[in-house]
Amino acid sequence: RPSLGPLVEVVPTEVTRVPVVVSGHGEVVPRVAVDVVPQVAGRVVEVHPRLVAGGFFSAGDTLVAIDPRDYELAVERAQAAVARSLVNLQREQAEAEVARDEWNELHPDEEAPGLVVREPQIRQAEAELAAAEADLAVATLNLERTRISVPFDGVVVSESVDVGQFVGVTSRVARVYGTDVVEVRVPLKSSELAWFDIPSPGSGSPTAAEISTSFGGERSTWTGRVTRMEAEVDQTSRMIHVVVEVEDPYQVAD
């Protein structure tokens, strides 16, 4: 009997790129979380109207203002001390010039000793002036610190301050989160990490990621990027957390 070979169909193949989707459920956490603590003590005279739980504020907004009068007086005292020290230095320099002229008239061919031309007194006066200027800088800095702000846009998580309250340098008046960038911690299996690259610091381009969520009956979508992988493996699930950064999440949601 004749041997009949199997019927085959030949299809030409081409190399192409196929997108691979790696999905996971993550937790949104703030990248910046700050406890607002005064650096000077005093009575609160002003509170930002949006310094309430859930309130949004902009970078540089004065969240809390402390009574500045004591610190203004400290600046004035420091300015007076600088003026006194400057006058003392100028007097010592003038007396040194007079002493040098008198020495040159009596001893034209000799160098005047340091004590004669008041070199120690001048150095002391210069040191006193530098100390007075440093005290003025500290007083000015303390006056600036009576107005408390943070250098980023944020949202208030909690607050514990009101007008008339006395606050100290260790009193937490609020806790705020930054809203410029948030992070999404997504647990993934180690085998799923093979489908994309985790950039090392200073090299590589982050892998794009799409973040979606449903809240209040509406679905919102953001575009983020995979920036890093956490250093530890979850001991219970044996999963690895990948961190995705999302910029301006509140603007996208709006």
Summary of the structure (lengths in Angstrom):
residues: 254
radius of gyration: 34.3
end to end distance: 77.6
largest distance: 140.6
contacts: 635
relative contact order: 0.19
helix: 30%
strand: 30%
